């Protein structure tokens, strides 16, 4: 199970060694990064023009992401306001309590390198995410996998919006695959007060059904719906 880019990483790892895994659960994986998001998609495509020069490829120069985190923390009231015209957000406004939001921001801005920026720009512009060591296409590996797959997307996610997430479900080679869209943003799809009532019951039922456990009947939690499912015959 993985969240965001971690969802792509775990799906690729499982595809490389399918005999070691029974299935894959991904929460907000930006498989088609930027698709369906005008601002983010446009920014990444502009950045990819410079990235194609190869200057940043494999660079380990660290970005001052912690400074960005501090700036977001200082202005968190605006970021958490549904009235603020901010086109790119890491959570649905109002999804976190004050303490949860403070904790989420402080733990979300890990240091990244220019090389990672290069890789993400490549994903946005070409639709492919490649390994550096063996030039493998993680994207192709994921799409060729036949392992059972559950994909969750947040309807209010302005980082990995549903348009960028659903392609991992649509292109998957798995006969047993499910796509569920929840009323959530990016971070609150994983943590916060709402996740235990929305995300984790869906994941739990999916796992129980494939473990042969008895699942109590009932609808999905309020605010979410099954966006389509393909099962083996």
Secondary structure as UniProt FT lines:
FT   STRAND          2..3
FT   HELIX           5..16
FT   HELIX           18..20
FT   STRAND          23..27
FT   TURN            31..36
FT   HELIX           38..51
FT   TURN            52..53
FT   TURN            55..58
FT   HELIX           65..74
FT   HELIX           76..79
FT   TURN            82..83
FT   TURN            93..94
FT   HELIX           98..108
FT   HELIX           114..126
FT   HELIX           138..144
FT   STRAND          148..154
FT   TURN            155..156
FT   HELIX           162..170
FT   STRAND          177..182
FT   HELIX           187..189
FT   TURN            193..194
FT   HELIX           195..197
FT   HELIX           199..211
FT   TURN            222..223
FT   STRAND          224..230
//
